[in-house]
Amino acid sequence: MFNETSRYHSLETEQIPTADGRSIAYVRRRFLPPPAQLATLMERTATSADRLDLITAETLGDPEQFWRICDANSTMNPAELLADPIQTIRIPAPQF
């Protein structure tokens, strides 16, 4: 259902029956992994002018893997990660 590089790839799919007898498929909720489970590749200083997709392309080689940086910094919202004028963000080691 999801590309193998998607954050949703390993999630289970469930079915919920409706009152009219149909069945609706859904993907189970994804929880952030504990940061201690993710090896750190590096830390990087970022500013609010940076773009997370560009940082991800520069450090992990694939801008669509931005969610891995979000996971390593315990946030589900990429905008929160670069909201402060200057901050240090943790870049996880690639897990492809």
Secondary structure in CASP SS format (residue, H / E / C, confidence):
PFRMAT SS
TARGET T0000
AUTHOR 0000-0000-0000
METHOD secondary structure of the structure
MODEL  1
M C 1.00
F C 1.00
N C 1.00
E C 1.00
T C 1.00
S C 1.00
R C 1.00
Y C 1.00
H C 1.00
S C 1.00
L C 1.00
E C 1.00
T E 1.00
E E 1.00
Q E 1.00
I E 1.00
P E 1.00
T C 1.00
A C 1.00
D C 1.00
G C 1.00
R C 1.00
S E 1.00
I E 1.00
A E 1.00
Y E 1.00
V E 1.00
R C 1.00
R C 1.00
R C 1.00
F C 1.00
L C 1.00
P C 1.00
P C 1.00
P H 1.00
A H 1.00
Q H 1.00
L C 1.00
A C 1.00
T E 1.00
L E 1.00
M E 1.00
E E 1.00
R E 1.00
T E 1.00
A E 1.00
T E 1.00
S C 1.00
A C 1.00
D C 1.00
R C 1.00
L H 1.00
D H 1.00
L H 1.00
I H 1.00
T H 1.00
A H 1.00
E H 1.00
T H 1.00
L H 1.00
G C 1.00
D C 1.00
P H 1.00
E H 1.00
Q H 1.00
F H 1.00
W H 1.00
R H 1.00
I H 1.00
C H 1.00
D H 1.00
A H 1.00
N C 1.00
S C 1.00
T C 1.00
M C 1.00
N C 1.00
P H 1.00
A H 1.00
E H 1.00
L H 1.00
L C 1.00
A C 1.00
D C 1.00
P C 1.00
I E 1.00
Q E 1.00
T E 1.00
I E 1.00
R E 1.00
I E 1.00
P E 1.00
A C 1.00
P C 1.00
Q C 1.00
F C 1.00
END
